[in-house]
Amino acid sequence: MKIDWAALGSVFGVSLVVTVALVALFTLGIVGLSRRERATAQGESAALAVVGAYACFAACTAAVAYGISLIMA
């Protein structure tokens, strides 16, 4: 049995980058919701923060769904 170390390293690198990107995207969504709470407490409008947070969560959902579709194929 011969292990292709270059391919294994490539898969590890891609999965590491995708994982960090998903965590960062989810964190941006949480920060957007936090800004909404802060703006509501101050009596200001936070529509942009909410739209940004929902966009981040939608992108996370799309990335997870794409990953699951790759696994199922």
C-alpha positions in Angstrom: 0.0 0.0 0.0 1.3 3.4 -1.0 0.1 6.6 0.6 -0.1 9.7 -1.5 1.1 12.2 1.0 0.7 15.2 -1.2 -3.0 14.5 -1.8 -3.5 13.9 1.9 -1.8 17.2 2.7 -3.9 18.9 0.2 -7.1 17.5 1.6 -6.0 18.6 5.1 -5.1 22.1 4.0 -8.4 22.6 2.2 -10.5 21.3 5.1 -8.6 23.5 7.5 -9.2 26.6 5.5 -12.9 25.8 5.0 -13.3 25.1 8.7 -11.7 28.4 9.7 -13.8 30.3 7.1 -17.0 28.8 8.4 -16.1 29.6 12.0 -15.3 33.2 11.0 -18.6 33.5 9.0 -20.6 32.2 11.9 -18.8 34.6 14.3 -19.6 37.5 12.0 -23.3 36.4 12.2 -23.2 36.4 16.0 -21.5 39.8 16.1 -24.2 41.2 13.9 -26.9 39.9 16.2 -25.0 41.4 19.2 -25.0 44.8 17.4 -28.7 44.5 16.9 -29.2 44.0 20.7 -26.9 46.9 21.5 -28.7 49.2 19.0 -32.1 48.2 20.3 -31.0 49.0 23.8 -29.9 52.5 22.6 -33.1 53.0 20.6 -31.4 53.0 17.2 -32.2 51.0 14.1 -30.1 48.0 13.4 -31.5 46.7 10.1 -28.1 46.5 8.4 -26.6 44.4 11.2 -29.6 42.0 11.1 -29.4 41.6 7.3 -25.7 41.0 7.5 -26.1 38.4 10.3 -28.8 36.6 8.4 -26.6 36.6 5.3 -23.7 35.1 7.2 -25.9 32.4 8.6 -27.4 31.7 5.2 -23.8 31.4 3.7 -22.9 28.9 6.5 -26.0 26.9 5.8 -25.2 26.8 2.1 -21.6 25.8 2.7 -22.7 22.9 5.0 -25.4 21.8 2.5 -22.8 21.8 -0.3 -20.4 19.8 1.8 -23.1 17.2 2.6 -24.0 17.0 -1.1 -20.3 16.3 -1.9 -20.3 13.5 0.7 -23.5 12.0 -0.7 -22.4 12.1 -4.3 
